Amino acid sequence: MAEHLSLFFSKEIAQKAGIEYTQTGIDPIVTSLEFDSRCIKEGSLFFALPGLHTDGSFYIEEAIKRGASVIVHENEVTNKKENIVYLKALNSRFAMSPVSAAYCEYPSRRMLVTGVTGTEGKSTTVYLIWQLLTLLGKKAGFISTVQHCLGGEVTWNPEHQTTPEAPIVQRLLKEMADNGCGYAVVEASSHGLSPRTNRLGDVNFCSGVLTNITHEHLEFHGTWEQYRDDKANLFRALNNYIPQAGSSLTKPFGVVNADDKSAPYFIKLTDHRIYTFSPSGNAGDLILTSIESRQDGNRYTISIPGLYECLEVQDRLPGVFNSANVLAALLAVSGLLNIPVKEIVPYVMKLKPVRGRMTAIRKGQPFEVVVDYAHTPSSFLAIFPSIRERLDKTGGRIISLFSSPGERDTKKRSEQGKIAALYSDIIVLADEDPRGEKPMDILEEIALGITSIADEKVFNRDDNLFLIPDRPKAIRKAFSLAKRGDLVLLLGKGHENSIIYADYVMPFNEFEEAEKALGEMGYTD
C-alpha cells in the first residue's frame, strides 16, 4: 500500500494522535508504517519509540538511510535532513494507533469486530467464535496469541505477544476486510487495551467478551485495580461504536462471565445490552446446570431462563473450564448473527480445540501427556481439580512440569507452587522464559510455595520435587518417572516456539520435544 502523506494524515488525525501539526510543503508517498528500523524500506514512516533497553530516537538516522521519508518522534531531533517530514508527538507509541487506522482506511469499520479479554480463555474463546461463524457460513478472520486467520488459511503466530502493536493490528484487519471478511475476532490483552500502548485504541469494536479477571501482569499495570481498569477499556469502546453501513447490527453488545466478581464493574461501563453466562449454575442468560468431563471432551446441560428450556451440549474440548469458553462463544455469535443460541448448539460438537490448550500427545505410551499454556494461579485452578478428580478414580498420579516467566509478575510464583503441590504427586520445575533473571532463582521462588504446604503433603528434593532448568532434560525426567495410568502435565509453553533467556532465544517446541523424548523411550505410534 502506498499513499501520499496528505491523503491520510490530517489536522484531525494529528490532534487525535497528539502530534504537532505543521504544513511543510513536503508530501512524500508512504509505503509502510514501521516501528523497527530494521524493517524500514523506501518510503516508510518510522515511529521512533522509547523503550526499556533502548530508544527509537537512536535509530532515526539509520531509518532515514534505509529509506524512511517520515519520522514520528518524541525527543527533539537536532540534525534534521532535507526532504524528510518530522512529526513531533507527545507519545509516539500512542500516536501509532490513530495514524495506522487512518493509513489503513479504518478497516474495522468495514467489519463487525469482536474483542475478547480476560485473564484466561481468551485465545480459546476467540478461536471458538471464529469457528462458529465459519461453520454458520460467515467469512471471518481472527487474531490471537496462538494463530491468525486473515480470510484464508490459519497461520501460526510466531511472537510471544497476544496483541500486536497498532500498525500490525490495523494491517491485519485491513487484510481481512480486503479479503472479504464480514467479521473479525481479536484477542484483546490488558497491554493492548492500556492507553500506555494504545494498540487497540482505534479498533471499532461492536462487541466485547469478558472471560474472567484474576491476578496477572502486575509488573506492567502496577495494581490489580489498574489491570482490571485497562481491560475494561474494551467495554468503554462499545460506547464509541460506529455502525457498519448496511449491517443489521446497529447497537453494540457485551458478553460477561456472571460468576466473575468483576462482572458488575464491566456491566456498568456501557448502556448497551450485556449478555451473561454462568459456568457455576448461578443467574445468567446461559447457565451451566450439569457437566461430565472426559478425557476427550465434555457433556453438559445449559439452561436459558425465560425460555424454560434446557439444551444438551457435547464438545471435543478437554477440561471442564472449556465449557465457560463455549458459553461465551455461543452468546457472542448469537448476538452477532441475531439468531437463537439453540440454533448454534449443534455446531459445538464440530469445534476443534486450540493447539497447546489441554492438547494430548499420544505415541503409544502407557501414561497420558498433556500440553497446556496455563501459567497463572487461576489457570492452574481451572485445570488441576477436574484432572485430579478423574485420576483419583483410576489411581493415577499427576506429574506436573512448569515454571514462571522472568521479568514478570513475581507474586504469582509461590501461588503457582502451592496450587500445583495441592493437586500434583510429583513436580518438576523447568525454565519457561527466564529473560534477564537467573533461571534457578525463579525455580527456587516457586519451590518455596510448594514446600509451604508441608502440613498437607510433603515434597522432598530429588524425590518428588525436581528443579531442572534445562526444559528438554526436565521433560525426559518427568517421563522417566511416569507409570502406567499417570498423567504428565507440561504447562506454560503451549503453542510457543522458543524460550527467552537474557542473551539469546532458544528455539523450542513443547510438542516436538515431548514427542522426541517419547521416541527415545521407544514410543513412536
Wavefront OBJ file of the C-alpha trace (Angstrom):
o trace
v 0.000 0.000 0.000
v 1.322 3.449 -0.901
v -0.390 6.740 -0.117
v 0.689 10.360 -0.113
v 1.033 11.527 3.476
v -1.571 14.257 2.909
v -4.208 11.690 1.910
v -4.377 10.061 5.342
v -2.641 12.435 7.735
v -4.781 15.479 8.505
v -5.077 18.107 11.210
v -7.776 15.986 12.862
v -5.571 12.883 12.890
v -2.652 14.907 14.228
v -4.808 16.202 17.060
v -6.046 12.741 17.970
v -2.505 11.348 17.830
v -1.028 14.188 19.909
v 1.225 15.290 17.050
v 2.267 18.870 16.338
v 0.647 19.745 13.012
v 2.584 21.989 10.648
v 2.418 22.285 6.872
v 5.864 21.555 5.460
v 5.170 21.631 1.742
v 6.602 18.123 1.507
v 4.131 15.357 0.664
v 6.011 12.048 0.411
v 4.457 8.758 -0.619
v 4.288 6.485 2.443
v 4.773 2.818 1.593
v 4.565 1.301 5.087
v 4.381 2.083 8.788
v 7.282 0.738 10.854
v 8.445 0.899 14.478
v 11.501 -1.327 13.951
v 14.263 0.388 11.970
v 15.391 -2.980 10.619
v 12.090 -3.286 8.731
v 12.350 0.096 7.013
v 12.072 0.188 3.230
v 11.942 3.020 0.720
v 9.133 5.382 1.686
v 8.428 4.028 5.184
v 7.030 6.119 8.013
v 9.105 5.383 11.123
v 7.788 5.641 14.680
v 10.752 6.267 16.993
v 9.534 4.598 20.182
v 11.038 4.906 23.663
v 11.861 1.565 25.272
v 13.166 -0.113 28.398
v 16.555 -1.066 26.974
v 16.979 1.368 24.071
v 15.303 4.335 22.390
v 13.970 4.573 18.854
v 15.441 8.074 18.584
v 18.882 6.453 18.355
v 17.800 4.759 15.122
v 16.332 7.721 13.245
v 19.495 8.210 11.184
v 19.576 4.521 10.307
v 15.882 4.608 9.364
v 16.474 7.517 7.003
v 19.435 5.750 5.420
v 17.202 2.749 4.809
v 14.633 4.942 3.055
v 12.265 6.365 5.675
v 10.534 9.523 4.454
v 8.536 10.410 7.600
v 9.688 10.309 11.221
v 7.315 10.392 14.216
v 9.357 11.187 17.322
v 9.040 12.290 20.956
v 12.504 13.660 21.630
v 13.849 16.670 19.791
v 15.733 15.915 16.586
v 18.649 18.309 16.144
v 20.164 17.093 12.896
v 17.163 17.163 10.561
v 17.557 16.079 6.950
v 16.110 17.805 3.913
v 13.033 16.303 2.249
v 12.180 14.326 5.393
v 8.955 15.046 7.270
v 9.416 15.174 11.046
v 6.288 14.854 13.203
v 6.791 15.529 16.918
v 4.411 13.584 19.155
v 3.625 13.801 22.839
v 3.812 9.993 22.855
v 4.934 8.291 19.669
v 3.668 4.892 20.809
v 0.185 6.266 21.496
v 0.264 8.043 18.119
v 0.730 4.775 16.229
v -2.912 3.743 16.591
v -4.748 6.738 15.079
v -2.127 7.154 12.346
v -2.218 3.435 11.492
v -6.018 3.322 11.414
v -6.128 6.295 9.040
v -3.380 4.869 6.810
v -5.224 1.536 6.555
v -8.531 3.332 5.838
v -10.229 2.273 9.075
v -10.662 -1.422 8.260
v -12.552 -2.220 11.480
v -15.409 -0.045 10.229
v -15.851 -2.428 7.299
v -16.421 -5.499 9.506
v -18.124 -6.489 12.740
v -15.236 -6.753 15.198
v -15.474 -8.669 18.472
v -12.856 -8.237 21.182
v -12.210 -10.949 23.777
v -10.469 -10.031 27.025
v -9.835 -11.745 30.360
v -7.036 -13.453 32.235
v -7.722 -16.953 30.912
v -9.638 -18.367 28.000
v -9.042 -15.530 25.534
v -7.308 -17.492 22.768
v -9.730 -20.404 23.012
v -12.817 -18.180 23.030
v -11.524 -16.213 20.024
v -10.948 -19.465 18.154
v -14.364 -20.858 19.091
v -16.198 -17.702 17.979
v -14.322 -17.735 14.678
v -15.074 -21.424 14.123
v -18.787 -20.990 14.849
v -19.038 -18.030 12.470
v -17.282 -20.060 9.787
v -19.446 -23.139 10.374
v -22.513 -20.905 10.026
v -21.347 -19.752 6.618
v -19.810 -16.389 7.521
v -16.417 -15.271 6.295
v -14.368 -14.219 9.291
v -10.817 -13.593 10.407
v -9.171 -13.591 13.815
v -6.061 -12.515 15.712
v -4.908 -14.455 18.778
v -1.852 -15.358 20.803
v -1.716 -18.690 19.028
v -2.873 -18.150 15.451
v -4.142 -15.681 12.855
v -6.605 -16.001 10.016
v -6.997 -13.175 7.525
v -9.758 -14.740 5.493
v -7.777 -17.654 4.117
v -5.620 -20.277 5.808
v -4.988 -20.265 9.551
v -1.340 -19.440 10.313
v 0.722 -19.649 13.495
v 1.627 -16.545 15.467
v 5.429 -16.681 15.871
v 5.551 -13.945 18.534
v 5.170 -14.120 22.334
v 2.725 -11.218 22.104
v -1.032 -11.510 22.472
v -1.999 -8.180 20.911
v 0.444 -6.872 18.285
v 1.430 -3.206 18.033
v -1.149 -0.920 16.421
v 0.373 -0.833 12.891
v 0.260 -4.630 12.774
v -3.283 -4.812 14.203
v -4.574 -2.350 11.614
v -2.691 -4.058 8.767
v -4.103 -7.459 9.702
v -7.624 -6.032 9.945
v -7.213 -4.383 6.545
v -6.146 -7.692 5.004
v -9.240 -9.332 6.497
v -11.539 -6.634 5.130
v -9.831 -6.654 1.722
v -10.254 -10.448 1.633
v -13.996 -10.079 2.092
v -14.309 -10.878 5.787
v -17.503 -9.568 7.313
v -16.388 -10.470 10.841
v -13.174 -10.262 12.847
v -12.386 -11.612 16.309
v -9.490 -10.025 18.199
v -7.792 -11.239 21.367
v -7.611 -8.077 23.470
v -4.892 -8.238 26.115
v -4.611 -5.831 29.023
v -1.405 -4.491 27.447
v -3.196 -3.924 24.142
v -6.116 -2.155 25.817
v -3.940 0.064 28.011
v -3.611 3.689 26.869
v 0.112 3.283 27.564
v 0.383 1.198 24.381
v -2.899 2.158 22.673
v -2.607 -0.880 20.391
v -6.391 -1.258 20.135
v -7.348 2.367 20.655
v -8.772 2.811 17.143
v -10.466 -0.540 16.607
v -14.212 -0.180 16.091
v -15.463 -2.922 18.421
v -19.114 -3.905 18.011
v -18.975 -6.465 20.800
v -16.785 -7.312 23.767
v -16.395 -10.555 25.699
v -15.053 -10.892 29.261
v -13.934 -14.396 30.261
v -12.655 -13.610 33.782
v -10.365 -11.307 35.746
v -7.769 -12.702 38.131
v -4.140 -11.960 39.062
v -1.739 -11.223 36.179
v 0.692 -8.695 34.669
v 1.103 -6.520 37.750
v 4.677 -5.808 36.611
v 3.094 -3.676 33.852
v -0.125 -2.375 35.402
v 1.152 -1.871 38.947
v -2.050 -2.872 40.730
v -4.844 -5.343 40.205
v -7.304 -2.446 40.031
v -5.353 -0.839 37.182
v -5.110 -4.209 35.416
v -8.897 -4.563 35.575
v -9.457 -0.953 34.539
v -7.254 -1.351 31.468
v -9.149 -4.463 30.423
v -12.392 -2.559 30.908
v -11.401 -0.233 28.064
v -12.840 -2.874 25.731
v -16.309 -2.260 27.152
v -15.814 1.503 27.195
v -15.017 1.251 23.483
v -18.532 -0.096 22.841
v -19.862 3.369 23.651
v -17.931 4.754 20.657
v -19.041 2.107 18.174
v -19.660 3.376 14.639
v -22.333 1.156 13.000
v -21.286 -0.563 9.781
v -23.252 0.625 6.767
v -25.846 -1.936 5.717
v -25.351 -4.112 8.814
v -28.301 -5.418 10.789
v -26.262 -4.923 13.976
v -26.839 -1.260 14.819
v -26.110 -1.427 18.528
v -23.047 -2.977 20.194
v -23.289 -5.545 22.980
v -21.169 -7.274 25.579
v -20.808 -10.800 26.943
v -19.716 -11.222 30.576
v -18.975 -14.143 32.876
v -21.595 -13.566 35.596
v -19.614 -15.670 38.074
v -16.636 -13.301 37.987
v -16.563 -10.790 40.835
v -15.720 -8.026 38.357
v -18.831 -8.639 36.247
v -20.797 -5.700 37.768
v -17.824 -3.401 37.167
v -17.792 -4.213 33.439
v -21.559 -4.193 33.031
v -21.935 -0.656 34.379
v -19.430 0.752 31.863
v -21.897 0.713 28.989
v -25.607 1.319 28.490
v -25.673 -1.279 25.732
v -27.013 -4.823 26.058
v -24.905 -7.186 28.142
v -25.436 -10.949 27.927
v -24.222 -13.040 30.840
v -23.238 -16.676 31.275
v -22.697 -18.706 34.423
v -20.442 -21.782 34.430
v -21.353 -22.385 38.098
v -25.125 -22.636 37.791
v -25.874 -19.140 39.040
v -28.012 -16.489 37.366
v -27.348 -15.578 33.735
v -28.639 -15.657 30.180
v -26.906 -19.025 29.748
v -26.469 -21.265 32.784
v -24.436 -24.445 33.036
v -26.550 -26.814 35.119
v -24.564 -30.062 34.898
v -21.360 -31.325 33.355
v -19.489 -34.577 32.833
v -15.846 -34.168 31.887
v -13.991 -36.828 29.940
v -10.506 -37.187 28.531
v -11.722 -36.241 25.051
v -14.287 -33.546 25.905
v -17.366 -32.625 27.927
v -21.079 -33.378 28.043
v -23.224 -30.780 29.757
v -26.611 -29.183 30.050
v -27.289 -25.478 29.770
v -30.496 -23.679 30.597
v -31.907 -20.477 29.119
v -34.034 -18.665 31.726
v -37.180 -17.130 30.342
v -37.468 -19.732 27.605
v -37.799 -22.517 30.170
v -35.712 -24.903 28.115
v -32.520 -26.883 28.568
v -30.016 -27.725 25.868
v -27.767 -30.773 25.789
v -24.257 -29.894 24.628
v -21.290 -32.066 23.744
v -17.835 -30.782 22.830
v -14.389 -32.118 21.987
v -12.567 -29.656 24.248
v -10.843 -31.418 27.171
v -11.185 -29.666 30.537
v -14.255 -28.567 32.472
v -13.142 -24.933 32.171
v -13.706 -25.058 28.400
v -17.461 -25.148 28.969
v -17.237 -21.482 30.032
v -15.459 -20.619 26.796
v -18.201 -22.377 24.830
v -20.934 -20.458 26.662
v -19.197 -17.167 25.922
v -18.776 -18.068 22.240
v -22.430 -19.111 21.911
v -23.648 -15.788 23.284
v -21.225 -13.772 21.149
v -22.231 -15.484 17.907
v -25.910 -15.341 18.823
v -25.601 -11.574 19.280
v -23.566 -11.048 16.119
v -25.939 -13.025 13.888
v -29.140 -12.317 15.802
v -30.085 -15.990 15.968
v -31.108 -18.118 18.998
v -28.408 -19.990 20.894
v -30.248 -23.286 20.346
v -29.650 -22.960 16.594
v -25.898 -22.725 17.208
v -25.540 -25.542 19.762
v -25.474 -28.383 17.155
v -22.229 -26.915 15.780
v -20.412 -27.139 19.132
v -19.510 -30.790 18.514
v -17.594 -29.687 15.410
v -15.379 -27.250 17.306
v -11.680 -28.030 17.435
v -9.506 -27.234 20.470
v -6.646 -24.769 20.287
v -3.293 -26.468 19.923
v -1.445 -26.063 23.196
v -4.617 -25.863 25.271
v -5.102 -29.233 27.009
v -3.660 -30.955 23.951
v -2.889 -34.655 24.358
v 0.205 -36.290 22.901
v -0.326 -39.952 22.134
v 2.584 -42.052 20.918
v 1.580 -45.359 22.429
v 2.977 -44.618 25.895
v 1.101 -46.134 28.885
v 0.712 -42.733 30.552
v -1.026 -39.554 29.432
v 0.888 -36.487 28.241
v -0.978 -33.195 28.044
v 0.385 -29.826 26.916
v -1.289 -26.656 28.170
v -0.453 -22.948 28.211
v -1.569 -22.492 31.843
v 0.856 -20.083 33.543
v -1.140 -18.269 36.245
v -2.578 -19.335 39.606
v -6.133 -19.021 38.285
v -5.391 -21.105 35.194
v -3.857 -23.750 37.460
v -7.079 -23.769 39.496
v -9.034 -24.135 36.265
v -7.256 -27.261 35.052
v -5.970 -29.177 38.094
v -9.169 -30.019 40.049
v -11.010 -31.886 37.278
v -7.847 -33.785 36.339
v -7.281 -34.724 39.974
v -10.857 -35.904 40.300
v -10.585 -38.042 37.178
v -7.245 -39.646 38.119
v -8.361 -40.348 41.679
v -10.935 -42.712 40.201
v -8.228 -44.743 38.451
v -5.363 -44.411 40.916
v -3.174 -42.438 38.521
v -0.688 -39.795 39.599
v -0.227 -36.246 38.319
v 3.304 -35.279 37.353
v 3.371 -31.549 36.604
v 6.156 -29.650 34.893
v 6.091 -25.855 34.873
v 7.779 -22.588 35.827
v 7.015 -18.865 35.787
v 8.345 -16.232 33.363
v 11.166 -13.898 34.281
v 10.744 -10.119 34.462
v 7.026 -10.564 35.002
v 4.678 -10.615 37.990
v 6.711 -12.316 40.736
v 3.881 -12.536 43.277
v 2.245 -15.403 41.441
v 5.257 -17.727 41.624
v 4.726 -19.097 45.117
v 0.969 -19.280 44.453
v 1.587 -21.429 41.391
v 3.762 -23.670 43.546
v 1.103 -24.016 46.263
v -1.670 -24.900 43.824
v 0.436 -27.398 41.893
v 1.517 -29.017 45.166
v -2.066 -29.461 46.340
v -3.017 -31.425 43.227
v 0.241 -32.995 41.996
v 2.066 -36.082 43.173
v 5.376 -35.161 41.557
v 6.554 -31.711 40.451
v 9.351 -30.898 38.016
v 10.312 -27.225 37.722
v 11.908 -26.136 34.445
v 12.574 -22.947 32.508
v 9.711 -21.100 30.849
v 11.073 -17.693 29.742
v 13.655 -16.586 32.345
v 14.596 -13.500 30.320
v 17.070 -11.418 32.370
v 16.605 -13.329 35.630
v 18.684 -16.261 36.828
v 16.676 -19.402 35.964
v 17.357 -21.209 39.230
v 16.270 -18.176 41.279
v 12.828 -18.350 39.675
v 12.533 -22.075 40.352
v 13.565 -21.583 43.986
v 10.815 -18.980 44.463
v 8.241 -21.439 43.130
v 9.693 -24.204 45.307
v 9.067 -22.086 48.407
v 5.359 -22.170 47.617
v 5.478 -25.920 47.059
v 7.178 -26.741 50.352
v 4.955 -24.294 52.289
v 2.098 -26.818 52.238
v 4.157 -29.426 54.122
v 1.358 -29.980 56.657
v -0.856 -31.377 53.889
v 1.701 -33.034 51.626
v 5.468 -33.409 51.825
v 7.701 -32.598 48.847
v 11.366 -33.525 49.054
v 14.099 -32.546 46.606
v 15.081 -35.289 44.174
v 12.246 -37.468 45.467
v 9.005 -35.888 44.306
v 10.316 -32.358 43.644
v 12.929 -31.683 40.967
v 14.471 -28.378 39.904
v 15.870 -28.847 36.399
v 16.188 -25.535 34.475
v 17.004 -27.272 31.176
v 13.468 -27.910 29.899
v 14.292 -30.725 27.441
v 16.085 -32.597 30.255
v 13.215 -31.836 32.628
v 10.680 -33.332 30.208
v 12.714 -36.511 29.992
v 12.916 -36.680 33.776
v 9.137 -36.296 34.080
v 8.558 -39.058 31.532
v 11.033 -41.373 33.273
v 9.029 -41.039 36.491
v 5.661 -41.766 34.864
v 3.991 -45.128 35.359
v 1.003 -46.714 33.674
v -2.118 -44.646 34.276
v -0.248 -41.490 35.293
v -0.673 -38.096 33.624
v 2.221 -35.767 32.803
v 1.183 -32.122 32.530
v 3.554 -29.886 30.559
v 2.497 -26.354 31.454
v 3.385 -22.803 30.468
v 4.722 -23.044 26.925
v 1.777 -24.422 24.972
v 1.949 -23.211 21.369
v 5.090 -21.065 21.814
v 8.187 -21.762 19.753
v 11.065 -20.535 21.914
v 12.439 -19.994 25.410
v 13.730 -16.483 26.063
v 16.971 -16.106 28.023
v 18.936 -12.982 28.942
v 21.276 -13.064 25.960
v 19.641 -15.415 23.461
v 16.403 -17.014 22.353
v 16.419 -20.803 22.238
v 14.148 -22.379 19.613
v 11.816 -24.731 21.453
v 8.608 -26.548 20.602
v 6.943 -28.378 23.517
v 5.169 -30.846 21.237
v 8.235 -31.732 19.200
v 10.405 -32.058 22.298
v 7.854 -34.270 24.055
v 7.440 -36.492 21.002
v 11.207 -36.729 20.625
v 11.568 -37.735 24.276
v 8.844 -40.358 23.934
v 10.558 -41.655 20.808
v 13.782 -42.097 22.751
v 11.767 -44.264 25.158
v 10.572 -46.403 22.259
v 7.092 -44.892 21.823
v 6.568 -43.852 18.202
v 2.952 -44.754 17.310
l 1 2 3 4 5 6 7 8 9 10 11 12 13 14 15 16 17 18 19 20 21 22 23 24 25 26 27 28 29 30 31 32 33 34 35 36 37 38 39 40 41 42 43 44 45 46 47 48 49 50 51 52 53 54 55 56 57 58 59 60 61 62 63 64 65 66 67 68 69 70 71 72 73 74 75 76 77 78 79 80 81 82 83 84 85 86 87 88 89 90 91 92 93 94 95 96 97 98 99 100 101 102 103 104 105 106 107 108 109 110 111 112 113 114 115 116 117 118 119 120 121 122 123 124 125 126 127 128 129 130 131 132 133 134 135 136 137 138 139 140 141 142 143 144 145 146 147 148 149 150 151 152 153 154 155 156 157 158 159 160 161 162 163 164 165 166 167 168 169 170 171 172 173 174 175 176 177 178 179 180 181 182 183 184 185 186 187 188 189 190 191 192 193 194 195 196 197 198 199 200 201 202 203 204 205 206 207 208 209 210 211 212 213 214 215 216 217 218 219 220 221 222 223 224 225 226 227 228 229 230 231 232 233 234 235 236 237 238 239 240 241 242 243 244 245 246 247 248 249 250 251 252 253 254 255 256 257 258 259 260 261 262 263 264 265 266 267 268 269 270 271 272 273 274 275 276 277 278 279 280 281 282 283 284 285 286 287 288 289 290 291 292 293 294 295 296 297 298 299 300 301 302 303 304 305 306 307 308 309 310 311 312 313 314 315 316 317 318 319 320 321 322 323 324 325 326 327 328 329 330 331 332 333 334 335 336 337 338 339 340 341 342 343 344 345 346 347 348 349 350 351 352 353 354 355 356 357 358 359 360 361 362 363 364 365 366 367 368 369 370 371 372 373 374 375 376 377 378 379 380 381 382 383 384 385 386 387 388 389 390 391 392 393 394 395 396 397 398 399 400 401 402 403 404 405 406 407 408 409 410 411 412 413 414 415 416 417 418 419 420 421 422 423 424 425 426 427 428 429 430 431 432 433 434 435 436 437 438 439 440 441 442 443 444 445 446 447 448 449 450 451 452 453 454 455 456 457 458 459 460 461 462 463 464 465 466 467 468 469 470 471 472 473 474 475 476 477 478 479 480 481 482 483 484 485 486 487 488 489 490 491 492 493 494 495 496 497 498 499 500 501 502 503 504 505 506 507 508 509 510 511 512 513 514 515 516 517 518 519 520 521 522 523 524 525
